[in-house]
Protein backbone atom coordinates (compact mmCIF):
# COMPACT_ATOMS: atom_id res chain seq x y z
CA UNK A 1 0.00 0.00 0.00
CA UNK A 2 1.08 3.61 -0.46
CA UNK A 3 0.85 6.33 2.15
CA UNK A 4 -1.10 9.36 1.02
CA UNK A 5 1.89 11.67 1.45
CA UNK A 6 3.51 12.61 -1.84
CA UNK A 7 6.51 14.19 -0.12
CA UNK A 8 7.70 11.08 1.75
CA UNK A 9 10.23 9.89 -0.88
CA UNK A 10 11.70 13.39 -0.97
CA UNK A 11 11.86 13.51 2.80
CA UNK A 12 13.76 10.20 2.87
CA UNK A 13 16.34 11.53 0.42
CA UNK A 14 16.52 14.82 2.31
CA UNK A 15 17.29 13.04 5.59
CA UNK A 16 19.87 10.80 3.93
CA UNK A 17 21.56 13.85 2.38
CA UNK A 18 21.67 15.55 5.79
CA UNK A 19 23.29 12.49 7.34
CA UNK A 20 25.92 12.35 4.61
CA UNK A 21 26.65 16.05 4.93
CA UNK A 22 27.03 15.86 8.72
CA UNK A 23 28.91 12.55 8.57
CA UNK A 24 30.74 12.31 5.21
CA UNK A 25 32.01 8.94 6.41
CA UNK A 26 29.69 6.58 8.30
CA UNK A 27 32.65 5.83 10.55
CA UNK A 28 32.05 9.27 12.11
CA UNK A 29 28.47 8.49 13.13
CA UNK A 30 28.16 8.36 16.93
CA UNK A 31 28.88 6.78 19.29
CA UNK A 32 31.76 4.53 18.17
CA UNK A 33 33.16 3.82 14.73
CA UNK A 34 31.99 0.18 14.95
CA UNK A 35 28.79 -0.54 16.85
CA UNK A 36 25.08 -0.96 16.32
CA UNK A 37 24.38 2.69 15.28
CA UNK A 38 26.52 2.24 12.17
CA UNK A 39 24.76 -1.00 11.35
CA UNK A 40 21.34 0.52 11.88
CA UNK A 41 22.26 3.57 9.81
CA UNK A 42 23.83 1.66 6.93
CA UNK A 43 20.99 -0.82 6.68
CA UNK A 44 18.78 2.24 6.19
CA UNK A 45 21.03 3.36 3.34
CA UNK A 46 20.88 -0.15 1.90
CA UNK A 47 17.08 0.02 1.96
CA UNK A 48 17.26 3.39 0.23
CA UNK A 49 19.63 2.11 -2.46
CA UNK A 50 17.36 -0.88 -3.06
CA UNK A 51 14.39 1.45 -3.52
CA UNK A 52 16.11 4.09 -5.67
CA UNK A 53 19.18 2.52 -7.27
CA UNK A 54 21.11 5.70 -6.49
CA UNK A 55 24.82 4.78 -6.50
CA UNK A 56 25.55 7.51 -3.95
CA UNK A 57 23.97 5.40 -1.21
CA UNK A 58 25.75 2.22 -2.23
CA UNK A 59 29.12 3.96 -2.22
CA UNK A 60 28.47 5.31 1.29
CA UNK A 61 28.00 1.75 2.56
CA UNK A 62 30.89 0.34 0.54
CA UNK A 63 33.33 2.96 1.81
CA UNK A 64 32.54 2.02 5.41
CA UNK A 65 32.99 -1.69 4.74
CA UNK A 66 36.27 -1.21 2.89
CA UNK A 67 37.60 1.01 5.64
CA UNK A 68 36.84 -1.51 8.37
CA UNK A 69 37.73 -4.84 6.76
CA UNK A 70 41.31 -5.78 5.94
CA UNK A 71 42.35 -8.29 3.27
CA UNK A 72 42.69 -11.03 5.89
CA UNK A 73 39.11 -10.44 7.06
CA UNK A 74 40.00 -8.73 10.33
CA UNK A 75 37.45 -6.08 11.28
CA UNK A 76 38.65 -2.83 12.78
CA UNK A 77 36.72 -2.08 15.95
CA UNK A 78 35.00 -5.46 16.26
CA UNK A 79 35.44 -7.26 19.59
CA UNK A 80 32.44 -9.58 19.91
CA UNK A 81 32.06 -8.43 23.50
CA UNK A 82 28.35 -7.66 23.26
CA UNK A 83 25.30 -8.08 21.08
CA UNK A 84 25.66 -4.40 20.18
CA UNK A 85 29.00 -5.30 18.59
CA UNK A 86 27.48 -7.98 16.36
CA UNK A 87 24.86 -5.91 14.57
CA UNK A 88 27.01 -4.13 11.99
CA UNK A 89 28.20 -7.52 10.79
CA UNK A 90 24.85 -7.69 8.97
CA UNK A 91 26.12 -4.95 6.66
CA UNK A 92 29.22 -7.00 5.85
CA UNK A 93 27.07 -10.01 4.94
CA UNK A 94 25.07 -7.81 2.58
CA UNK A 95 28.24 -6.36 1.07
CA UNK A 96 29.62 -9.85 0.48
CA UNK A 97 26.40 -10.64 -1.41
CA UNK A 98 26.97 -7.62 -3.63
CA UNK A 99 30.69 -7.99 -4.30
CA UNK A 100 31.69 -11.59 -3.63
CA UNK A 101 34.93 -10.25 -2.13
CA UNK A 102 36.81 -12.78 -0.01
CA UNK A 103 37.70 -10.19 2.62
CA UNK A 104 34.03 -9.79 3.45
CA UNK A 105 33.42 -13.52 3.53
CA UNK A 106 36.34 -13.96 5.93
CA UNK A 107 35.08 -11.12 8.12
CA UNK A 108 31.59 -12.59 8.29
CA UNK A 109 32.95 -16.00 9.27
CA UNK A 110 35.07 -14.42 12.01
CA UNK A 111 32.03 -12.67 13.45
CA UNK A 112 30.00 -15.89 13.22
CA UNK A 113 32.62 -17.73 15.27
CA UNK A 114 32.23 -15.34 18.20
CA UNK A 115 28.70 -16.69 18.73
CA UNK A 116 30.05 -20.17 19.47
CA UNK A 117 31.16 -19.40 23.02
CA UNK A 118 28.93 -16.40 23.69
CA UNK A 119 27.32 -16.54 27.19
CA UNK A 120 23.64 -17.49 27.46
CA UNK A 121 20.83 -17.95 29.92
CA UNK A 122 20.23 -21.51 31.08
CA UNK A 123 17.64 -21.93 28.33
CA UNK A 124 19.94 -20.58 25.62
CA UNK A 125 19.16 -16.88 25.38
CA UNK A 126 22.14 -14.71 24.43
CA UNK A 127 23.09 -12.31 27.21
CA UNK A 128 23.44 -8.67 26.27
CA UNK A 129 27.14 -8.54 27.12
CA UNK A 130 29.90 -11.04 27.80
CA UNK A 131 31.13 -9.48 31.04
CA UNK A 132 28.82 -6.62 32.00
CA UNK A 133 25.20 -7.08 33.11
CA UNK A 134 25.50 -10.74 34.24
CA UNK A 135 22.43 -12.84 33.47
CA UNK A 136 20.70 -10.05 31.53
CA UNK A 137 18.93 -10.57 28.21
CA UNK A 138 17.60 -7.40 26.56
CA UNK A 139 15.15 -6.91 23.71
CA UNK A 140 17.79 -4.64 22.15
CA UNK A 141 20.22 -7.53 22.00
CA UNK A 142 17.82 -9.82 20.18
CA UNK A 143 17.71 -7.29 17.35
CA UNK A 144 21.47 -6.70 17.39
CA UNK A 145 22.42 -10.36 17.39
CA UNK A 146 19.85 -11.77 14.99
CA UNK A 147 20.31 -9.02 12.40
CA UNK A 148 23.68 -10.59 11.68
CA UNK A 149 22.97 -14.22 12.44
CA UNK A 150 19.82 -14.68 10.38
CA UNK A 151 21.28 -12.83 7.38
CA UNK A 152 24.44 -14.93 7.69
CA UNK A 153 22.37 -18.09 7.66
CA UNK A 154 20.54 -16.99 4.52
CA UNK A 155 23.69 -16.08 2.60
CA UNK A 156 26.02 -18.85 3.76
CA UNK A 157 23.42 -21.62 3.87
CA UNK A 158 23.68 -22.32 7.60
CA UNK A 159 20.19 -23.37 8.70
CA UNK A 160 21.34 -23.54 12.31
CA UNK A 161 21.22 -19.74 12.26
CA UNK A 162 17.50 -19.78 11.54
CA UNK A 163 16.90 -22.18 14.42
CA UNK A 164 18.91 -19.88 16.66
CA UNK A 165 17.02 -16.76 15.60
CA UNK A 166 13.64 -18.38 16.25
CA UNK A 167 14.87 -19.61 19.65
CA UNK A 168 16.01 -16.12 20.65
CA UNK A 169 12.62 -14.66 19.69
CA UNK A 170 10.81 -17.41 21.54
CA UNK A 171 12.86 -16.85 24.69
CA UNK A 172 12.61 -13.07 24.74
CA UNK A 173 8.85 -13.40 24.36
CA UNK A 174 8.71 -15.91 27.19
CA UNK A 175 10.90 -13.77 29.44
CA UNK A 176 9.53 -10.31 28.67
CA UNK A 177 5.98 -10.46 27.30
CA UNK A 178 3.46 -8.78 29.60
CA UNK A 179 0.24 -8.18 27.62
CA UNK A 180 -1.13 -7.30 24.17
CA UNK A 181 2.01 -8.53 22.42
CA UNK A 182 4.12 -5.96 24.30
CA UNK A 183 7.48 -6.79 25.89
CA UNK A 184 9.29 -5.08 28.74
CA UNK A 185 12.85 -3.97 28.17
CA UNK A 186 14.83 -6.82 29.71
CA UNK A 187 15.04 -10.00 31.77
CA UNK A 188 17.48 -10.81 34.57
CA UNK A 189 18.10 -14.49 35.21
CA UNK A 190 18.23 -15.03 38.96
CA UNK A 191 16.87 -11.50 39.51
CA UNK A 192 20.40 -10.15 39.90
CA UNK A 193 19.77 -6.76 38.29
CA UNK A 194 18.66 -3.84 40.48
CA UNK A 195 15.67 -3.27 38.20
CA UNK A 196 14.46 -6.89 38.23
CA UNK A 197 11.09 -7.78 39.67
CA UNK A 198 10.31 -11.12 41.34
CA UNK A 199 9.91 -12.71 37.90
CA UNK A 200 13.21 -11.26 36.67
CA UNK A 201 11.52 -8.78 34.35
CA UNK A 202 12.19 -5.08 34.16
CA UNK A 203 9.21 -2.89 34.90
CA UNK A 204 8.46 -0.96 31.71
CA UNK A 205 7.56 -1.40 28.05
CA UNK A 206 10.13 1.05 26.69
CA UNK A 207 9.21 2.39 23.26
CA UNK A 208 12.57 2.01 21.55
CA UNK A 209 13.21 -1.37 23.13
CA UNK A 210 9.89 -2.62 21.81
CA UNK A 211 10.87 -1.08 18.49
CA UNK A 212 14.00 -3.22 18.30
CA UNK A 213 11.79 -6.25 18.87
CA UNK A 214 9.37 -5.10 16.16
CA UNK A 215 12.15 -4.61 13.60
CA UNK A 216 13.79 -7.98 14.17
CA UNK A 217 10.48 -9.76 13.72
CA UNK A 218 10.24 -8.26 10.23
CA UNK A 219 13.87 -9.03 9.41
CA UNK A 220 13.62 -12.65 10.51
CA UNK A 221 10.37 -13.18 8.60
CA UNK A 222 12.00 -11.72 5.50
CA UNK A 223 14.93 -14.14 5.77
CA UNK A 224 13.39 -17.42 6.96
CA UNK A 225 12.95 -19.88 4.08
CA UNK A 226 9.44 -20.57 2.82
CA UNK A 227 7.95 -23.47 4.72
CA UNK A 228 10.39 -23.15 7.61
CA UNK A 229 8.77 -24.83 10.62
CA UNK A 230 9.29 -22.00 13.10
CA UNK A 231 7.99 -19.24 10.84
CA UNK A 232 4.39 -19.43 12.05
CA UNK A 233 5.44 -18.73 15.64
CA UNK A 234 7.29 -15.57 14.56
CA UNK A 235 4.26 -14.46 12.54
CA UNK A 236 2.08 -14.97 15.61
CA UNK A 237 4.39 -12.78 17.67
CA UNK A 238 4.22 -10.04 15.06
CA UNK A 239 0.44 -10.23 14.79
CA UNK A 240 0.09 -9.89 18.56
CA UNK A 241 2.46 -6.93 18.56
CA UNK A 242 0.64 -5.14 15.74
CA UNK A 243 -2.65 -5.48 17.61
CA UNK A 244 -1.06 -4.04 20.74
CA UNK A 245 0.51 -1.15 18.84
CA UNK A 246 -2.80 -0.29 17.24
CA UNK A 247 -4.40 -0.24 20.68
CA UNK A 248 -1.80 2.08 22.22
CA UNK A 249 -1.19 4.52 19.36
CA UNK A 250 -1.79 8.10 20.48
CA UNK A 251 -4.93 9.26 18.68
CA UNK A 252 -3.89 12.92 18.75
CA UNK A 253 -0.46 12.77 17.12
CA UNK A 254 -0.26 9.20 15.79
CA UNK A 255 2.89 8.31 17.75
CA UNK A 256 3.61 6.07 20.73
CA UNK A 257 4.64 6.97 24.26
CA UNK A 258 8.06 6.48 25.82
CA UNK A 259 6.47 3.83 28.05
CA UNK A 260 4.05 2.44 25.51
CA UNK A 261 1.21 1.20 27.69
CA UNK A 262 1.04 4.00 30.29
CA UNK A 263 -1.55 6.16 28.55
CA UNK A 264 -2.91 7.85 31.68
CA UNK A 265 0.10 10.10 32.42
CA UNK A 266 0.58 13.41 30.62
CA UNK A 267 4.29 13.35 31.53
CA UNK A 268 4.73 10.17 29.49
CA UNK A 269 5.72 11.86 26.23
CA UNK A 270 5.57 10.38 22.74
CA UNK A 271 8.93 9.04 21.56
CA UNK A 272 10.05 9.63 17.97
CA UNK A 273 12.55 6.76 17.87
CA UNK A 274 10.26 3.92 18.87
CA UNK A 275 7.40 5.43 16.87
CA UNK A 276 9.50 5.39 13.69
CA UNK A 277 10.31 1.73 14.30
CA UNK A 278 6.65 0.90 14.76
CA UNK A 279 5.70 2.73 11.57
CA UNK A 280 8.33 0.80 9.62
CA UNK A 281 6.92 -2.43 11.05
CA UNK A 282 3.32 -1.52 10.22
CA UNK A 283 4.29 -0.53 6.67
CA UNK A 284 6.24 -3.77 6.22
CA UNK A 285 3.31 -5.83 7.50
CA UNK A 286 0.86 -3.96 5.27
CA UNK A 287 3.04 -4.46 2.21
CA UNK A 288 3.27 -8.20 2.98
CA UNK A 289 -0.49 -8.47 3.34
CA UNK A 290 -0.31 -9.41 7.01
CA UNK A 291 -2.84 -6.73 7.94
CA UNK A 292 -5.81 -5.50 5.88
CA UNK A 293 -5.34 -2.16 4.16
CA UNK A 294 -8.38 -0.70 5.91
CA UNK A 295 -6.71 -1.48 9.26
CA UNK A 296 -3.24 -0.27 8.33
CA UNK A 297 -4.17 2.91 6.48
CA UNK A 298 -5.37 5.02 9.46
CA UNK A 299 -2.49 3.82 11.66
CA UNK A 300 0.07 4.72 9.02
CA UNK A 301 -1.50 7.95 7.83
CA UNK A 302 -1.75 9.40 11.33
CA UNK A 303 1.63 8.00 12.32
CA UNK A 304 3.52 9.48 9.37
CA UNK A 305 1.88 12.84 9.96
CA UNK A 306 3.13 12.74 13.55
CA UNK A 307 6.60 11.62 12.51
CA UNK A 308 7.03 14.36 9.91
CA UNK A 309 6.05 16.92 12.55
CA UNK A 310 9.12 15.82 14.53
CA UNK A 311 11.56 16.29 11.61
CA UNK A 312 12.12 20.01 11.16
CA UNK A 313 14.89 22.23 9.74
CA UNK A 314 17.68 23.06 12.17
CA UNK A 315 19.91 26.12 12.35
CA UNK A 316 22.04 24.74 9.53
CA UNK A 317 18.97 24.28 7.34
CA UNK A 318 19.25 20.49 7.50
CA UNK A 319 16.47 18.37 9.00
CA UNK A 320 16.72 17.71 12.73
CA UNK A 321 14.92 14.85 14.48
CA UNK A 322 13.34 15.89 17.77
CA UNK A 323 11.95 14.26 20.93
CA UNK A 324 13.94 11.09 21.50
CA UNK A 325 16.66 9.85 23.84
CA UNK A 326 20.19 8.88 22.98
CA UNK A 327 20.50 5.11 23.57
CA UNK A 328 19.88 4.11 27.15
CA UNK A 329 20.39 1.03 29.27
CA UNK A 330 17.65 -0.65 31.28
CA UNK A 331 16.24 1.85 33.77
CA UNK A 332 15.24 1.08 37.36
CA UNK A 333 11.73 2.50 37.26
CA UNK A 334 9.04 4.22 35.22
CA UNK A 335 10.11 7.71 36.29
CA UNK A 336 13.64 7.09 35.02
CA UNK A 337 12.31 6.31 31.54
CA UNK A 338 9.99 9.27 31.20
CA UNK A 339 12.47 11.75 32.71
CA UNK A 340 15.48 10.53 30.75
CA UNK A 341 16.94 13.53 28.87
CA UNK A 342 15.76 14.03 25.32
CA UNK A 343 18.19 15.18 22.65
CA UNK A 344 18.04 16.48 19.08
CA UNK A 345 19.23 13.98 16.45
CA UNK A 346 19.54 11.06 18.83
CA UNK A 347 21.50 8.48 16.86
CA UNK A 348 18.80 5.79 16.99
CA UNK A 349 15.97 8.20 16.21
CA UNK A 350 17.65 9.48 13.04
CA UNK A 351 18.16 5.93 11.80
CA UNK A 352 14.62 4.94 12.71
CA UNK A 353 13.18 7.88 10.80
CA UNK A 354 15.29 6.96 7.78
CA UNK A 355 13.99 3.37 7.84
CA UNK A 356 10.40 4.55 8.22
CA UNK A 357 10.59 7.15 5.45
CA UNK A 358 12.30 4.76 3.03
CA UNK A 359 9.63 2.13 3.75
CA UNK A 360 6.99 4.57 2.50
CA UNK A 361 8.63 4.85 -0.92
CA UNK A 362 6.55 2.91 -3.46
N, C-alpha and C positions, 0 to 999 in steps of 0.2 A: 504494500500500500504506500501511497505518497502522502506526506504531510502537506496540508494546505498553507505552506509558507514558501513562496517563490524565492525568498532570499536565503534560504538555508544553505544551498551549495556555495553561494558566495561567502557566507559567514564562515563556513568551514575553511575555505581557502584563505580568507582574511586572518583567521586565527593561526593557521599554519604559517602564513607569511610573517606574522608577528613573532611567533616562536623562533623561526629561523633568523629573523633580524636580531632578536635579543640574545639568541644562542646560536651563532653561526656554525658551531660544532655541537652536536648532541652531547658530547663529552662534558660540555660546560653546564648542562642542565643540572639543577640541584637535586640531591644533596651531595652525592658522590659521583665520580665519573663512571662507576659500574655499580648499579643497584637497580632495584625495581622501578624507580621513576624513569630511567632511560628505556627500560623494556616497555613500560606502559606507553611512554611517549612515542617510541619508534613503531610499536604495533599500530598506533593511530596513524602514523605516516604511511605505513604499509597498507592499511585500509584505504587511505586516501589515494595512494598510487593505484591500487586495484580498481577503484571507482573511476579515476580520471585518466590514468595512463601518463600522467605528467612526470617526465624523467627527473625533474627537480626533486621530487619527493623520494624517488628511488635512490638518487645519488646521496641524499642526506643520510639515509639508512646505511648505504654501502660504505660511506666514509667512516662512520662510527665503527662498523664491523672490521674494516681493514686496519683501523687505528688500534683496535684492541686485540686482534688475533695475529700472532706471529706465525711464521711458516711451519713451525713444529706443533702448532695447535695450542700453545700456551695462551692464556687469556689474561691480559693485563687487568688487574683489579679483582679478579675472581678468586674467592677463597672457599666457597662452599660451606661457610660457617652458619648460614641461616637460610631459611626459605626466601627471604628477600633477595639473597644473592643469586638464587637460581633463575629468577624470572627472566632476566635479559637473555639468558640462553635460548629462549624461544625465538628471539630475533636471529640468532646464529643458525638455528635449524632452518628458518625460512630462507636465510641468505644462501645456505648450502643448496636448498631446492632450486634457487634461481641461478646459481653460478656453477655448481658442481665442484667447487674448489676444495682440494684436499685439506687445506688449513682449517676450513670451517667444519668439515667432517671430523677431523681430529679433535677440534675444540668441543664439539657437541659430545663426542664420546668421553672426553675427560670430565665434562660436567655430569654426564649420566653416571659415571663411576662413583661420584661423590654421594649418590643416593644409597649406595650399597650398604654403607655403615652408618647412615644417618640415624640419630636417635629417634625413638618412637614411644608412643604410649604402649601399654601392655597389649592392647588390641590392634596395634599397628599404625596408629595415626602419627604422622610426622610432627615432631615438636617444632615450635617456631624458630628455635635457635639451638645450636649444639651445646653451648655452655651457659648462656644466659637464660633466664626464665625457665627453670627446671620443671618438667612435667606439663608445660603449657602448650596447648594447641589452639591456634587463632584462626578465625575465618580468613584473615588476610593471607596467612601462609598457605592455605589450600589453593587460593588463586595463584600465588607466586610459584609454588612448586609444580602444580599441574599444568600451568601454562607451558612450561618447558616439557614436562614428562610426556604429556599426551601428544604434543606435536612431534616429539622425538619418536614416539611409538608409531605414529602415522607415517613418518618419512623413512625411518630405518627398519620398519617391519617388525617391531618388537611388541607383540600383543600383551606381554606382561605389563607394559606401561598402561594399557587401557584398564586392565584389572586393578592396577594400583590406583589410578585416577578415580574409578568408581568406588573403591574401598574408602579413599580419603573423603569423598563426598558423603558416603554412607555414614562414616564415623562422625564427621563434623555435624551432620544433621542429628545423629543420635545424642551427641554431647551437648549441642547448643540450641536445638529447636525448642521454642517456647509455646508459640501459638500462631495460627494463620500463616504457616510457612515461613515465619520470621525466626531468625537466629540471633542469639546474643553474641557478643564480640569474641568470647574465648572460653576455654575449658581448662581447668587445672586438675590434673590427676593427683589424687591424694589431698586435694584442697590446700595446697602449699602456698598459693598466691594470696596476697593480702586482700584481693578483690573477690576471692572465691566464696560462693555461698556453700551451704551444706551439701549440695549436689555437685560442687566443683565448678558451676557456671558463674560467669560474670553477670552483673546485674542489668545490663542495658542492651537494647537492640540499636547499636550505633549505625547511623546511616551509611557511612562510607564502608564500614566493615561488612554490612549486609550487601552493599554494592559489589564488593570483591566477590562475594558468594554468588551474586546474580551473574556477574560476568563469566565466572568460570563454568557455570552451568551451560551457558551458551557455547563457550569454547569447546567444552568436552562433547556436547551434543553435535557440534560441527565436525568433530574429528573421529568420533566412534564409528566403526564400520557399520554399514547397514546390516541389520539382523543380529548385532551384538547383544548378547543375553542381558547385560546389565543396563542397556539403554533405556528401557521402560522406567526403571527406578529413577534415573536422572530426570527423565521427562516429568515424572510425578512430582519430584521436588520442585522443578521449575513451575509447573502448573499451580502448586500450592503457593509458591512465592508470588506469582503474578496476581493471584486472588487477594493475597494479603496486601500487596502494594496498591492495588485498586482501592481497597477498603480504606487505607490510611493516607492516600494522596490528599494534600491540602486543596480544598475546593476553591479557595480564593486565588491562590497563585500557581497551582498546578504542581508544586514541588513537594518534597518530603522533609520531615523534621529531623533535626540532629539525632534525637532519640525517636525512632520512627513511630512507635506506638503510644507515646505520651501526648495525646492530642488535647489534653485539658489544661495545659500550662502555656501561657502567653510568652514566657521566657524561653521556651523550647523552640528556637528559631529554625527556619527551613534552610537546609544545607545544600549548597550548589553541587558539591562533589558527588555525594551519594545520589542526588537527584539525577545528575547526568548519567550515572551508571544505570539507574533504573530505566531512564528513557531509552538508552541504548538497548537494554534487555527487552523492553516492551516492543521496540521497533523490530528487533531481531525476531521475536516470537510472532509478531504480526506478519512479517515477511515470509516466515516459514509456515504460516497457516495454523499455528498452535492456538491462536485466539481469533475469534470472529472479528471482522473489520468493524462492525458496529460497536463492539466492546472496546477495541483498541483506539479507535479514532478519537473519542473525547479525552481519553487519558493522554494520548500523545499530543493532541492539539493544545490542550491547556498546559501540559508539561513543557512543550517547546516554547510557548509564549512566556512562561515563567523563567525558563532558562535564558532566553535571549535578553530578558530584562536584567539579568545579572552580568551580562557581558557588554561593557560600555567602554567608550574611548577613554584612555588615560591621558596624563599630561603630555606624553610623547605622541599622542594621536593614535597609538596602537590599542587594540582591544585589551582591556583588563577584565579578569574574572573575579567577581566579588563574592563574599559571604561563604567562606569555607575555612577549614583549619589546615595548617600544614600537618603532615602525617603524625598521628599520635599513637602511643601505646595504649594498652588496656587501662582504663581509668577505674578508680576505686568506687565511684558512686555516680549517681545521676547528675548531681550538681557539677561534678568535675567535667562531664561531657558538655553540658549546655553552657558552662562558663569558660570553656577552653578558648583561648584567644583566636579570633578570626584574623585572616590575613588576605591581602590582595594577591592574586596569582599564586595561590597555594599550588604546589607542584602537582598534586593528584587531581585537583579540581580542573586545572588547565587541560590535562590529558583527558579527563573524563568528558569535558565539554567537546574536545576534538573528536573523540569516539562517537559521541551522541550526534554531533552535527554531520559527521561523515556518513553515519548510518542513515540519515534522512535524505541523502543524495540518491536519486532514482537510478 
